[in-house]
Structure formats: structure tokens, C-alpha cells
């Protein structure tokens, strides 16, 4: 009888929470960051970046500190969606000290396939984006036509 009660108790007991690896934490942060832009959640989007973070966009003039980007994108975040980038692939790398990480990703966007890359820093409140670069991926077989646009 005691064995049955013990088995029922163990079956109903909550499973212990497993800690996420740094790679999982970063993957979640980046997914949530892109989602925040998709739903125009300005606080989550900019809160996921360090105060001195750099965001480099696809235009050669787009090289902003976080708060400059916030000001530039103010109208976009007043809409239902600022922009909507969906992850296709992502690679994450952790520095040997565990305090810095970097990544590269491919994204489905309104511009077509884009590539993002960046650097993250572990802060007192978790991982934060310190540097992000977005670029349009131009297939090699279309580069000549792209160059004609210039």
C-alpha cells in the first residue's frame, strides 16, 4: 500500500525546472526581440539591448546607438507591427569567459532573406544585445542584376 501511495505522490510531484544553457537563453532572447518588433513592443525590444548598443541596418546611413534607433523608429513602434523578421537559422557562440557571445542568423523579412549578426553581453539582468548588424542577402546568381540597380 505504501508503495502505491509513494508512486502516486512521485507521479504527481512537479518535475524540477532545468536551467537553460546560455545558448538557449540567447536563442530565446533573440526570438523574443524579433517578436517584440513584430508586435511593436518597444519596451521589450529596446530593453533587450544594452544602453550603448549599436544597430547597423541595411542602408549605409543606418548606424545607431540604441536610443537613436528608438527615436528613428518611433513611428514604426506606434503601429501594430514595427517590422516582422522570422528566424530561418541561427548559430550561437559563447566566449570562453561566458560573458560575451556572438551569433549569426538568416531571417525571412519583407526585403527577402536577410542576415543578422551580433554580439551579446551577459549583464546583471541576463543577456543583452550589444551590437547588431542586418544585411540583405543577395544570391550570387542575382548579384549582376542587383549591381545594375546602383
Phi and psi in radians as a Rosetta constraint file:
Dihedral C 1 N 2 CA 2 C 2 CIRCULARHARMONIC -1.073 0.35
Dihedral N 2 CA 2 C 2 N 3 CIRCULARHARMONIC -0.592 0.35
Dihedral C 2 N 3 CA 3 C 3 CIRCULARHARMONIC -1.151 0.35
Dihedral N 3 CA 3 C 3 N 4 CIRCULARHARMONIC -0.701 0.35
Dihedral C 3 N 4 CA 4 C 4 CIRCULARHARMONIC -1.128 0.35
Dihedral N 4 CA 4 C 4 N 5 CIRCULARHARMONIC -0.783 0.35
Dihedral C 4 N 5 CA 5 C 5 CIRCULARHARMONIC -1.085 0.35
Dihedral N 5 CA 5 C 5 N 6 CIRCULARHARMONIC -0.765 0.35
Dihedral C 5 N 6 CA 6 C 6 CIRCULARHARMONIC -1.087 0.35
Dihedral N 6 CA 6 C 6 N 7 CIRCULARHARMONIC -0.728 0.35
Dihedral C 6 N 7 CA 7 C 7 CIRCULARHARMONIC -1.141 0.35
Dihedral N 7 CA 7 C 7 N 8 CIRCULARHARMONIC -0.724 0.35
Dihedral C 7 N 8 CA 8 C 8 CIRCULARHARMONIC -1.119 0.35
Dihedral N 8 CA 8 C 8 N 9 CIRCULARHARMONIC -0.781 0.35
Dihedral C 8 N 9 CA 9 C 9 CIRCULARHARMONIC -1.037 0.35
Dihedral N 9 CA 9 C 9 N 10 CIRCULARHARMONIC -0.812 0.35
Dihedral C 9 N 10 CA 10 C 10 CIRCULARHARMONIC -1.148 0.35
Dihedral N 10 CA 10 C 10 N 11 CIRCULARHARMONIC -0.616 0.35
Dihedral C 10 N 11 CA 11 C 11 CIRCULARHARMONIC -1.198 0.35
Dihedral N 11 CA 11 C 11 N 12 CIRCULARHARMONIC -0.566 0.35
Dihedral C 11 N 12 CA 12 C 12 CIRCULARHARMONIC -1.575 0.35
Dihedral N 12 CA 12 C 12 N 13 CIRCULARHARMONIC -0.255 0.35
Dihedral C 12 N 13 CA 13 C 13 CIRCULARHARMONIC -1.169 0.35
Dihedral N 13 CA 13 C 13 N 14 CIRCULARHARMONIC 2.427 0.35
Dihedral C 13 N 14 CA 14 C 14 CIRCULARHARMONIC -1.149 0.35
Dihedral N 14 CA 14 C 14 N 15 CIRCULARHARMONIC 2.519 0.35
Dihedral C 14 N 15 CA 15 C 15 CIRCULARHARMONIC -1.267 0.35
Dihedral N 15 CA 15 C 15 N 16 CIRCULARHARMONIC 2.508 0.35
Dihedral C 15 N 16 CA 16 C 16 CIRCULARHARMONIC -1.142 0.35
Dihedral N 16 CA 16 C 16 N 17 CIRCULARHARMONIC 2.505 0.35
Dihedral C 16 N 17 CA 17 C 17 CIRCULARHARMONIC -1.262 0.35
Dihedral N 17 CA 17 C 17 N 18 CIRCULARHARMONIC 2.355 0.35
Dihedral C 17 N 18 CA 18 C 18 CIRCULARHARMONIC -1.712 0.35
Dihedral N 18 CA 18 C 18 N 19 CIRCULARHARMONIC 2.381 0.35
Dihedral C 18 N 19 CA 19 C 19 CIRCULARHARMONIC -1.220 0.35
Dihedral N 19 CA 19 C 19 N 20 CIRCULARHARMONIC 2.531 0.35
Dihedral C 19 N 20 CA 20 C 20 CIRCULARHARMONIC -1.360 0.35
Dihedral N 20 CA 20 C 20 N 21 CIRCULARHARMONIC 2.579 0.35
Dihedral C 20 N 21 CA 21 C 21 CIRCULARHARMONIC -1.268 0.35
Dihedral N 21 CA 21 C 21 N 22 CIRCULARHARMONIC 2.806 0.35
Dihedral C 21 N 22 CA 22 C 22 CIRCULARHARMONIC -0.969 0.35
Dihedral N 22 CA 22 C 22 N 23 CIRCULARHARMONIC -0.664 0.35
Dihedral C 22 N 23 CA 23 C 23 CIRCULARHARMONIC -1.103 0.35
Dihedral N 23 CA 23 C 23 N 24 CIRCULARHARMONIC -0.709 0.35
Dihedral C 23 N 24 CA 24 C 24 CIRCULARHARMONIC -1.176 0.35
Dihedral N 24 CA 24 C 24 N 25 CIRCULARHARMONIC -0.700 0.35
Dihedral C 24 N 25 CA 25 C 25 CIRCULARHARMONIC -1.051 0.35
Dihedral N 25 CA 25 C 25 N 26 CIRCULARHARMONIC -0.791 0.35
Dihedral C 25 N 26 CA 26 C 26 CIRCULARHARMONIC -1.181 0.35
Dihedral N 26 CA 26 C 26 N 27 CIRCULARHARMONIC -0.744 0.35
Dihedral C 26 N 27 CA 27 C 27 CIRCULARHARMONIC -1.032 0.35
Dihedral N 27 CA 27 C 27 N 28 CIRCULARHARMONIC -0.766 0.35
Dihedral C 27 N 28 CA 28 C 28 CIRCULARHARMONIC -1.127 0.35
Dihedral N 28 CA 28 C 28 N 29 CIRCULARHARMONIC -0.760 0.35
Dihedral C 28 N 29 CA 29 C 29 CIRCULARHARMONIC -1.017 0.35
Dihedral N 29 CA 29 C 29 N 30 CIRCULARHARMONIC -0.831 0.35
Dihedral C 29 N 30 CA 30 C 30 CIRCULARHARMONIC -1.172 0.35
Dihedral N 30 CA 30 C 30 N 31 CIRCULARHARMONIC -0.712 0.35
Dihedral C 30 N 31 CA 31 C 31 CIRCULARHARMONIC -1.047 0.35
Dihedral N 31 CA 31 C 31 N 32 CIRCULARHARMONIC -0.793 0.35
Dihedral C 31 N 32 CA 32 C 32 CIRCULARHARMONIC -1.158 0.35
Dihedral N 32 CA 32 C 32 N 33 CIRCULARHARMONIC -0.614 0.35
Dihedral C 32 N 33 CA 33 C 33 CIRCULARHARMONIC -1.130 0.35
Dihedral N 33 CA 33 C 33 N 34 CIRCULARHARMONIC -0.841 0.35
Dihedral C 33 N 34 CA 34 C 34 CIRCULARHARMONIC -1.117 0.35
Dihedral N 34 CA 34 C 34 N 35 CIRCULARHARMONIC -0.700 0.35
Dihedral C 34 N 35 CA 35 C 35 CIRCULARHARMONIC -1.110 0.35
Dihedral N 35 CA 35 C 35 N 36 CIRCULARHARMONIC -0.674 0.35
Dihedral C 35 N 36 CA 36 C 36 CIRCULARHARMONIC -1.038 0.35
Dihedral N 36 CA 36 C 36 N 37 CIRCULARHARMONIC -0.689 0.35
Dihedral C 36 N 37 CA 37 C 37 CIRCULARHARMONIC -1.168 0.35
Dihedral N 37 CA 37 C 37 N 38 CIRCULARHARMONIC -0.689 0.35
Dihedral C 37 N 38 CA 38 C 38 CIRCULARHARMONIC -1.103 0.35
Dihedral N 38 CA 38 C 38 N 39 CIRCULARHARMONIC -0.536 0.35
Dihedral C 38 N 39 CA 39 C 39 CIRCULARHARMONIC -1.913 0.35
Dihedral N 39 CA 39 C 39 N 40 CIRCULARHARMONIC 0.233 0.35
Dihedral C 39 N 40 CA 40 C 40 CIRCULARHARMONIC 0.978 0.35
Dihedral N 40 CA 40 C 40 N 41 CIRCULARHARMONIC 0.769 0.35
Dihedral C 40 N 41 CA 41 C 41 CIRCULARHARMONIC -1.655 0.35
Dihedral N 41 CA 41 C 41 N 42 CIRCULARHARMONIC 1.550 0.35
Dihedral C 41 N 42 CA 42 C 42 CIRCULARHARMONIC -1.058 0.35
Dihedral N 42 CA 42 C 42 N 43 CIRCULARHARMONIC -0.684 0.35
Dihedral C 42 N 43 CA 43 C 43 CIRCULARHARMONIC -1.134 0.35
Dihedral N 43 CA 43 C 43 N 44 CIRCULARHARMONIC -0.798 0.35
Dihedral C 43 N 44 CA 44 C 44 CIRCULARHARMONIC -1.192 0.35
Dihedral N 44 CA 44 C 44 N 45 CIRCULARHARMONIC -0.763 0.35
Dihedral C 44 N 45 CA 45 C 45 CIRCULARHARMONIC -1.024 0.35
Dihedral N 45 CA 45 C 45 N 46 CIRCULARHARMONIC -0.992 0.35
Dihedral C 45 N 46 CA 46 C 46 CIRCULARHARMONIC -1.336 0.35
Dihedral N 46 CA 46 C 46 N 47 CIRCULARHARMONIC -0.449 0.35
Dihedral C 46 N 47 CA 47 C 47 CIRCULARHARMONIC -1.222 0.35
Dihedral N 47 CA 47 C 47 N 48 CIRCULARHARMONIC -0.275 0.35
Dihedral C 47 N 48 CA 48 C 48 CIRCULARHARMONIC -1.473 0.35
Dihedral N 48 CA 48 C 48 N 49 CIRCULARHARMONIC -0.021 0.35
Dihedral C 48 N 49 CA 49 C 49 CIRCULARHARMONIC -1.996 0.35
Dihedral N 49 CA 49 C 49 N 50 CIRCULARHARMONIC 2.620 0.35
Dihedral C 49 N 50 CA 50 C 50 CIRCULARHARMONIC -1.202 0.35
Dihedral N 50 CA 50 C 50 N 51 CIRCULARHARMONIC 2.698 0.35
Dihedral C 50 N 51 CA 51 C 51 CIRCULARHARMONIC -0.994 0.35
Dihedral N 51 CA 51 C 51 N 52 CIRCULARHARMONIC -0.534 0.35
Dihedral C 51 N 52 CA 52 C 52 CIRCULARHARMONIC -1.763 0.35
Dihedral N 52 CA 52 C 52 N 53 CIRCULARHARMONIC 0.315 0.35
Dihedral C 52 N 53 CA 53 C 53 CIRCULARHARMONIC -1.053 0.35
Dihedral N 53 CA 53 C 53 N 54 CIRCULARHARMONIC 2.617 0.35
Dihedral C 53 N 54 CA 54 C 54 CIRCULARHARMONIC -1.914 0.35
Dihedral N 54 CA 54 C 54 N 55 CIRCULARHARMONIC 2.443 0.35
Dihedral C 54 N 55 CA 55 C 55 CIRCULARHARMONIC -2.184 0.35
Dihedral N 55 CA 55 C 55 N 56 CIRCULARHARMONIC 2.064 0.35
Dihedral C 55 N 56 CA 56 C 56 CIRCULARHARMONIC -1.924 0.35
Dihedral N 56 CA 56 C 56 N 57 CIRCULARHARMONIC 2.016 0.35
Dihedral C 56 N 57 CA 57 C 57 CIRCULARHARMONIC -1.589 0.35
Dihedral N 57 CA 57 C 57 N 58 CIRCULARHARMONIC -2.961 0.35
Dihedral C 57 N 58 CA 58 C 58 CIRCULARHARMONIC -1.349 0.35
Dihedral N 58 CA 58 C 58 N 59 CIRCULARHARMONIC -0.430 0.35
Dihedral C 58 N 59 CA 59 C 59 CIRCULARHARMONIC -1.497 0.35
Dihedral N 59 CA 59 C 59 N 60 CIRCULARHARMONIC 2.511 0.35
Dihedral C 59 N 60 CA 60 C 60 CIRCULARHARMONIC -1.101 0.35
Dihedral N 60 CA 60 C 60 N 61 CIRCULARHARMONIC -0.306 0.35
Dihedral C 60 N 61 CA 61 C 61 CIRCULARHARMONIC -1.498 0.35
Dihedral N 61 CA 61 C 61 N 62 CIRCULARHARMONIC -0.162 0.35
Dihedral C 61 N 62 CA 62 C 62 CIRCULARHARMONIC -1.553 0.35
Dihedral N 62 CA 62 C 62 N 63 CIRCULARHARMONIC 1.558 0.35
Dihedral C 62 N 63 CA 63 C 63 CIRCULARHARMONIC -2.494 0.35
Dihedral N 63 CA 63 C 63 N 64 CIRCULARHARMONIC 1.611 0.35
Dihedral C 63 N 64 CA 64 C 64 CIRCULARHARMONIC -2.056 0.35
Dihedral N 64 CA 64 C 64 N 65 CIRCULARHARMONIC 2.610 0.35
Dihedral C 64 N 65 CA 65 C 65 CIRCULARHARMONIC -1.336 0.35
Dihedral N 65 CA 65 C 65 N 66 CIRCULARHARMONIC 2.782 0.35
Dihedral C 65 N 66 CA 66 C 66 CIRCULARHARMONIC -0.838 0.35
Dihedral N 66 CA 66 C 66 N 67 CIRCULARHARMONIC -0.869 0.35
Dihedral C 66 N 67 CA 67 C 67 CIRCULARHARMONIC -1.266 0.35
Dihedral N 67 CA 67 C 67 N 68 CIRCULARHARMONIC -0.452 0.35
Dihedral C 67 N 68 CA 68 C 68 CIRCULARHARMONIC -1.184 0.35
Dihedral N 68 CA 68 C 68 N 69 CIRCULARHARMONIC -0.719 0.35
Dihedral C 68 N 69 CA 69 C 69 CIRCULARHARMONIC -1.114 0.35
Dihedral N 69 CA 69 C 69 N 70 CIRCULARHARMONIC -0.707 0.35
Dihedral C 69 N 70 CA 70 C 70 CIRCULARHARMONIC -1.031 0.35
Dihedral N 70 CA 70 C 70 N 71 CIRCULARHARMONIC -0.775 0.35
Dihedral C 70 N 71 CA 71 C 71 CIRCULARHARMONIC -1.153 0.35
Dihedral N 71 CA 71 C 71 N 72 CIRCULARHARMONIC -0.798 0.35
Dihedral C 71 N 72 CA 72 C 72 CIRCULARHARMONIC -1.074 0.35
Dihedral N 72 CA 72 C 72 N 73 CIRCULARHARMONIC -0.654 0.35
Dihedral C 72 N 73 CA 73 C 73 CIRCULARHARMONIC -1.673 0.35
Dihedral N 73 CA 73 C 73 N 74 CIRCULARHARMONIC 0.157 0.35
Dihedral C 73 N 74 CA 74 C 74 CIRCULARHARMONIC -0.887 0.35
Dihedral N 74 CA 74 C 74 N 75 CIRCULARHARMONIC -0.837 0.35
Dihedral C 74 N 75 CA 75 C 75 CIRCULARHARMONIC -1.119 0.35
Dihedral N 75 CA 75 C 75 N 76 CIRCULARHARMONIC -0.646 0.35
Dihedral C 75 N 76 CA 76 C 76 CIRCULARHARMONIC -1.120 0.35
Dihedral N 76 CA 76 C 76 N 77 CIRCULARHARMONIC -0.686 0.35
Dihedral C 76 N 77 CA 77 C 77 CIRCULARHARMONIC -1.376 0.35
Dihedral N 77 CA 77 C 77 N 78 CIRCULARHARMONIC -0.118 0.35
Dihedral C 77 N 78 CA 78 C 78 CIRCULARHARMONIC -1.492 0.35
Dihedral N 78 CA 78 C 78 N 79 CIRCULARHARMONIC -0.203 0.35
Dihedral C 78 N 79 CA 79 C 79 CIRCULARHARMONIC -1.487 0.35
Dihedral N 79 CA 79 C 79 N 80 CIRCULARHARMONIC -3.137 0.35
Dihedral C 79 N 80 CA 80 C 80 CIRCULARHARMONIC -1.218 0.35
Dihedral N 80 CA 80 C 80 N 81 CIRCULARHARMONIC -0.484 0.35
Dihedral C 80 N 81 CA 81 C 81 CIRCULARHARMONIC -2.522 0.35
Dihedral N 81 CA 81 C 81 N 82 CIRCULARHARMONIC 2.255 0.35
Dihedral C 81 N 82 CA 82 C 82 CIRCULARHARMONIC -1.309 0.35
Dihedral N 82 CA 82 C 82 N 83 CIRCULARHARMONIC -0.998 0.35
Dihedral C 82 N 83 CA 83 C 83 CIRCULARHARMONIC -2.789 0.35
Dihedral N 83 CA 83 C 83 N 84 CIRCULARHARMONIC 2.767 0.35
Dihedral C 83 N 84 CA 84 C 84 CIRCULARHARMONIC -2.261 0.35
Dihedral N 84 CA 84 C 84 N 85 CIRCULARHARMONIC 1.749 0.35
Dihedral C 84 N 85 CA 85 C 85 CIRCULARHARMONIC -1.877 0.35
Dihedral N 85 CA 85 C 85 N 86 CIRCULARHARMONIC 2.251 0.35
Dihedral C 85 N 86 CA 86 C 86 CIRCULARHARMONIC -1.934 0.35
Dihedral N 86 CA 86 C 86 N 87 CIRCULARHARMONIC 2.266 0.35
Dihedral C 86 N 87 CA 87 C 87 CIRCULARHARMONIC -1.148 0.35
Dihedral N 87 CA 87 C 87 N 88 CIRCULARHARMONIC 2.288 0.35
Dihedral C 87 N 88 CA 88 C 88 CIRCULARHARMONIC -1.759 0.35
Dihedral N 88 CA 88 C 88 N 89 CIRCULARHARMONIC -0.914 0.35
Dihedral C 88 N 89 CA 89 C 89 CIRCULARHARMONIC -2.460 0.35
Dihedral N 89 CA 89 C 89 N 90 CIRCULARHARMONIC 2.753 0.35
Dihedral C 89 N 90 CA 90 C 90 CIRCULARHARMONIC -2.710 0.35
Dihedral N 90 CA 90 C 90 N 91 CIRCULARHARMONIC 2.386 0.35
Dihedral C 90 N 91 CA 91 C 91 CIRCULARHARMONIC -2.074 0.35
Dihedral N 91 CA 91 C 91 N 92 CIRCULARHARMONIC 2.359 0.35
Dihedral C 91 N 92 CA 92 C 92 CIRCULARHARMONIC -2.191 0.35
Dihedral N 92 CA 92 C 92 N 93 CIRCULARHARMONIC 2.390 0.35
Dihedral C 92 N 93 CA 93 C 93 CIRCULARHARMONIC -2.258 0.35
Dihedral N 93 CA 93 C 93 N 94 CIRCULARHARMONIC 2.383 0.35
Dihedral C 93 N 94 CA 94 C 94 CIRCULARHARMONIC -1.943 0.35
Dihedral N 94 CA 94 C 94 N 95 CIRCULARHARMONIC 2.304 0.35
Dihedral C 94 N 95 CA 95 C 95 CIRCULARHARMONIC -1.159 0.35
Dihedral N 95 CA 95 C 95 N 96 CIRCULARHARMONIC 2.787 0.35
Dihedral C 95 N 96 CA 96 C 96 CIRCULARHARMONIC -1.108 0.35
Dihedral N 96 CA 96 C 96 N 97 CIRCULARHARMONIC -0.451 0.35
Dihedral C 96 N 97 CA 97 C 97 CIRCULARHARMONIC -1.486 0.35
Dihedral N 97 CA 97 C 97 N 98 CIRCULARHARMONIC -0.136 0.35
Dihedral C 97 N 98 CA 98 C 98 CIRCULARHARMONIC 1.296 0.35
Dihedral N 98 CA 98 C 98 N 99 CIRCULARHARMONIC 0.112 0.35
Dihedral C 98 N 99 CA 99 C 99 CIRCULARHARMONIC -1.803 0.35
Dihedral N 99 CA 99 C 99 N 100 CIRCULARHARMONIC -0.344 0.35
Dihedral C 99 N 100 CA 100 C 100 CIRCULARHARMONIC -2.161 0.35
Dihedral N 100 CA 100 C 100 N 101 CIRCULARHARMONIC 2.590 0.35
Dihedral C 100 N 101 CA 101 C 101 CIRCULARHARMONIC -2.529 0.35
Dihedral N 101 CA 101 C 101 N 102 CIRCULARHARMONIC 2.791 0.35
Dihedral C 101 N 102 CA 102 C 102 CIRCULARHARMONIC -2.475 0.35
Dihedral N 102 CA 102 C 102 N 103 CIRCULARHARMONIC 2.823 0.35
Dihedral C 102 N 103 CA 103 C 103 CIRCULARHARMONIC -2.668 0.35
Dihedral N 103 CA 103 C 103 N 104 CIRCULARHARMONIC 2.837 0.35
Dihedral C 103 N 104 CA 104 C 104 CIRCULARHARMONIC -2.384 0.35
Dihedral N 104 CA 104 C 104 N 105 CIRCULARHARMONIC 2.602 0.35
Dihedral C 104 N 105 CA 105 C 105 CIRCULARHARMONIC -2.595 0.35
Dihedral N 105 CA 105 C 105 N 106 CIRCULARHARMONIC 2.703 0.35
Dihedral C 105 N 106 CA 106 C 106 CIRCULARHARMONIC -1.946 0.35
Dihedral N 106 CA 106 C 106 N 107 CIRCULARHARMONIC 2.530 0.35
Dihedral C 106 N 107 CA 107 C 107 CIRCULARHARMONIC -2.329 0.35
Dihedral N 107 CA 107 C 107 N 108 CIRCULARHARMONIC 2.504 0.35
Dihedral C 107 N 108 CA 108 C 108 CIRCULARHARMONIC -1.532 0.35
Dihedral N 108 CA 108 C 108 N 109 CIRCULARHARMONIC 2.190 0.35
Dihedral C 108 N 109 CA 109 C 109 CIRCULARHARMONIC -2.409 0.35
Dihedral N 109 CA 109 C 109 N 110 CIRCULARHARMONIC 3.042 0.35
Dihedral C 109 N 110 CA 110 C 110 CIRCULARHARMONIC -1.141 0.35
Dihedral N 110 CA 110 C 110 N 111 CIRCULARHARMONIC -0.302 0.35
Dihedral C 110 N 111 CA 111 C 111 CIRCULARHARMONIC -1.570 0.35
Dihedral N 111 CA 111 C 111 N 112 CIRCULARHARMONIC -0.024 0.35
Dihedral C 111 N 112 CA 112 C 112 CIRCULARHARMONIC 1.762 0.35
Dihedral N 112 CA 112 C 112 N 113 CIRCULARHARMONIC -2.737 0.35
Dihedral C 112 N 113 CA 113 C 113 CIRCULARHARMONIC -1.280 0.35
Dihedral N 113 CA 113 C 113 N 114 CIRCULARHARMONIC 2.280 0.35
Dihedral C 113 N 114 CA 114 C 114 CIRCULARHARMONIC -2.138 0.35
Dihedral N 114 CA 114 C 114 N 115 CIRCULARHARMONIC 2.828 0.35
Dihedral C 114 N 115 CA 115 C 115 CIRCULARHARMONIC -2.079 0.35
Dihedral N 115 CA 115 C 115 N 116 CIRCULARHARMONIC 2.351 0.35
Dihedral C 115 N 116 CA 116 C 116 CIRCULARHARMONIC -2.070 0.35
Dihedral N 116 CA 116 C 116 N 117 CIRCULARHARMONIC 2.573 0.35
Dihedral C 116 N 117 CA 117 C 117 CIRCULARHARMONIC -2.576 0.35
Dihedral N 117 CA 117 C 117 N 118 CIRCULARHARMONIC 2.742 0.35
Dihedral C 117 N 118 CA 118 C 118 CIRCULARHARMONIC -2.992 0.35
Dihedral N 118 CA 118 C 118 N 119 CIRCULARHARMONIC 3.085 0.35
Dihedral C 118 N 119 CA 119 C 119 CIRCULARHARMONIC -2.164 0.35
Dihedral N 119 CA 119 C 119 N 120 CIRCULARHARMONIC 2.411 0.35
Dihedral C 119 N 120 CA 120 C 120 CIRCULARHARMONIC -2.134 0.35
Dihedral N 120 CA 120 C 120 N 121 CIRCULARHARMONIC 2.669 0.35
Dihedral C 120 N 121 CA 121 C 121 CIRCULARHARMONIC -2.202 0.35
Dihedral N 121 CA 121 C 121 N 122 CIRCULARHARMONIC 2.381 0.35
Dihedral C 121 N 122 CA 122 C 122 CIRCULARHARMONIC -1.394 0.35
Dihedral N 122 CA 122 C 122 N 123 CIRCULARHARMONIC 2.107 0.35
Dihedral C 122 N 123 CA 123 C 123 CIRCULARHARMONIC -1.956 0.35
Dihedral N 123 CA 123 C 123 N 124 CIRCULARHARMONIC 3.138 0.35
Dihedral C 123 N 124 CA 124 C 124 CIRCULARHARMONIC -1.084 0.35
Dihedral N 124 CA 124 C 124 N 125 CIRCULARHARMONIC -0.362 0.35
Dihedral C 124 N 125 CA 125 C 125 CIRCULARHARMONIC -1.948 0.35
Dihedral N 125 CA 125 C 125 N 126 CIRCULARHARMONIC 0.417 0.35
Dihedral C 125 N 126 CA 126 C 126 CIRCULARHARMONIC 1.823 0.35
Dihedral N 126 CA 126 C 126 N 127 CIRCULARHARMONIC -2.995 0.35
Dihedral C 126 N 127 CA 127 C 127 CIRCULARHARMONIC -1.225 0.35
Dihedral N 127 CA 127 C 127 N 128 CIRCULARHARMONIC 2.426 0.35
Dihedral C 127 N 128 CA 128 C 128 CIRCULARHARMONIC -2.348 0.35
Dihedral N 128 CA 128 C 128 N 129 CIRCULARHARMONIC 2.571 0.35
Dihedral C 128 N 129 CA 129 C 129 CIRCULARHARMONIC -1.346 0.35
Dihedral N 129 CA 129 C 129 N 130 CIRCULARHARMONIC 2.203 0.35
Dihedral C 129 N 130 CA 130 C 130 CIRCULARHARMONIC -1.841 0.35
Dihedral N 130 CA 130 C 130 N 131 CIRCULARHARMONIC -0.469 0.35
Dihedral C 130 N 131 CA 131 C 131 CIRCULARHARMONIC -2.688 0.35
Dihedral N 131 CA 131 C 131 N 132 CIRCULARHARMONIC 2.300 0.35
Dihedral C 131 N 132 CA 132 C 132 CIRCULARHARMONIC -2.412 0.35
Dihedral N 132 CA 132 C 132 N 133 CIRCULARHARMONIC 2.371 0.35
Dihedral C 132 N 133 CA 133 C 133 CIRCULARHARMONIC -2.199 0.35
Dihedral N 133 CA 133 C 133 N 134 CIRCULARHARMONIC 2.222 0.35
Dihedral C 133 N 134 CA 134 C 134 CIRCULARHARMONIC -1.982 0.35
Dihedral N 134 CA 134 C 134 N 135 CIRCULARHARMONIC 2.307 0.35
Dihedral C 134 N 135 CA 135 C 135 CIRCULARHARMONIC -2.437 0.35
Dihedral N 135 CA 135 C 135 N 136 CIRCULARHARMONIC 2.601 0.35
Dihedral C 135 N 136 CA 136 C 136 CIRCULARHARMONIC -1.408 0.35
Dihedral N 136 CA 136 C 136 N 137 CIRCULARHARMONIC 2.292 0.35
Dihedral C 136 N 137 CA 137 C 137 CIRCULARHARMONIC -1.554 0.35
Dihedral N 137 CA 137 C 137 N 138 CIRCULARHARMONIC 2.075 0.35
Dihedral C 137 N 138 CA 138 C 138 CIRCULARHARMONIC -1.858 0.35
Dihedral N 138 CA 138 C 138 N 139 CIRCULARHARMONIC 2.057 0.35
Dihedral C 138 N 139 CA 139 C 139 CIRCULARHARMONIC -1.028 0.35
Dihedral N 139 CA 139 C 139 N 140 CIRCULARHARMONIC 2.501 0.35
Dihedral C 139 N 140 CA 140 C 140 CIRCULARHARMONIC -0.959 0.35
Dihedral N 140 CA 140 C 140 N 141 CIRCULARHARMONIC -0.654 0.35
Dihedral C 140 N 141 CA 141 C 141 CIRCULARHARMONIC -1.322 0.35
Dihedral N 141 CA 141 C 141 N 142 CIRCULARHARMONIC -0.081 0.35
Dihedral C 141 N 142 CA 142 C 142 CIRCULARHARMONIC -1.985 0.35
Dihedral N 142 CA 142 C 142 N 143 CIRCULARHARMONIC 0.056 0.35
Dihedral C 142 N 143 CA 143 C 143 CIRCULARHARMONIC -1.145 0.35
Dihedral N 143 CA 143 C 143 N 144 CIRCULARHARMONIC -0.650 0.35
Dihedral C 143 N 144 CA 144 C 144 CIRCULARHARMONIC -1.057 0.35
Dihedral N 144 CA 144 C 144 N 145 CIRCULARHARMONIC -0.794 0.35
Dihedral C 144 N 145 CA 145 C 145 CIRCULARHARMONIC -1.121 0.35
Dihedral N 145 CA 145 C 145 N 146 CIRCULARHARMONIC -0.679 0.35
Dihedral C 145 N 146 CA 146 C 146 CIRCULARHARMONIC -1.067 0.35
Dihedral N 146 CA 146 C 146 N 147 CIRCULARHARMONIC -0.789 0.35
Dihedral C 146 N 147 CA 147 C 147 CIRCULARHARMONIC -1.113 0.35
Dihedral N 147 CA 147 C 147 N 148 CIRCULARHARMONIC -0.487 0.35
Dihedral C 147 N 148 CA 148 C 148 CIRCULARHARMONIC -1.182 0.35
Dihedral N 148 CA 148 C 148 N 149 CIRCULARHARMONIC -0.388 0.35
Dihedral C 148 N 149 CA 149 C 149 CIRCULARHARMONIC -1.205 0.35
Dihedral N 149 CA 149 C 149 N 150 CIRCULARHARMONIC -0.428 0.35
